Amino acid sequence: DPSGLMAVVSDPRYAEGALREVTLPRAVGEVLLAARVHLRDVLQPSVYVSDRRLFKAQRMLRIAAWAHGRRRVSLVDCLLLQ
């Protein structure tokens, strides 16, 4: 619920609980992995994306979906990764 956004800022435990309810579809996960492979294998000079950074990207996408009142990350949310 976006009306609870201020609660997230003041109580990190609430944020974690709310974000667990936001699902990350397989298609979004595949986009993240494809971007990782592209940055590593195609881009010159190559860019290494750690597991930690990938996890942070997933979290950011979940936050974006939740802030827009959705319980599922959309492929459109991946535009935030630019």
N, C-alpha and C positions, 0 to 999 in steps of 0.2 A: 504494500500500500504506500504510494508516494507521500501521503500525508504524514507518514511516520519517518520521513527523511531526517528530520531534526533529531529524532530518537536515535538514529544510527550514529549521528555525529557525537551525541553525548554518551551513548552506551554501546561499546564495541561488541558486547555479547549479543545484543539485539541484532546487530548487523550480521553477525555470523549466522545466526538462526534464520534470518530472512533470506540471506544469500543461498543457504542450503536448499531452499525451496525453489530456486531458479535453476531450471535444467539447461544443460548444454547439449543440443542435438548433435548427432554423429556428423552431420554435414558441416557444422561449425568447427568441430574438432579436426575434420579433414582439411578445412581451409587453413587452420592454424599449422598443421603439420606440413601442408604444401608450401606455405609461406616460409617455414623453417628450412625446408629442403631447398627452396629457391634461393634463399639468402646464403645458404652454405655452398650449394653446388653450381648455381648458375651465375650469380652476381660476382663481378670481379671488381675489387678484391672481395673475397668471400667474407661473410659475416657469421660468426658463431652465435647461435641463440641457445642459451642454457635452458635446462629443464625448469629452473627457478624462474627465468624470464617468461617462459611459456605459461607457467602456472599463474604468474601475475597478469598476463594478458587474458587468460580465462577468467580470472577474478574481476578484472576491469569490465569485461563483457557482461558478466553476471550483474555487476553493479549498474551498468547502463540499462540493461533490460529491466531490472527491478525499479530503478528510478523512473522509468517510463510506464510503470504499472503492469509489467508483463512478468509471467512466471517461466518464460522460455526465451533463451537468447535467439535472436534472428540473424540470418546471414547479413542483413543490412548493418547490424551492429559491428561487423568485422571492418567496416569502413573506418571505425575509430582507430584501427591499428596503423593507419597510414602515417 
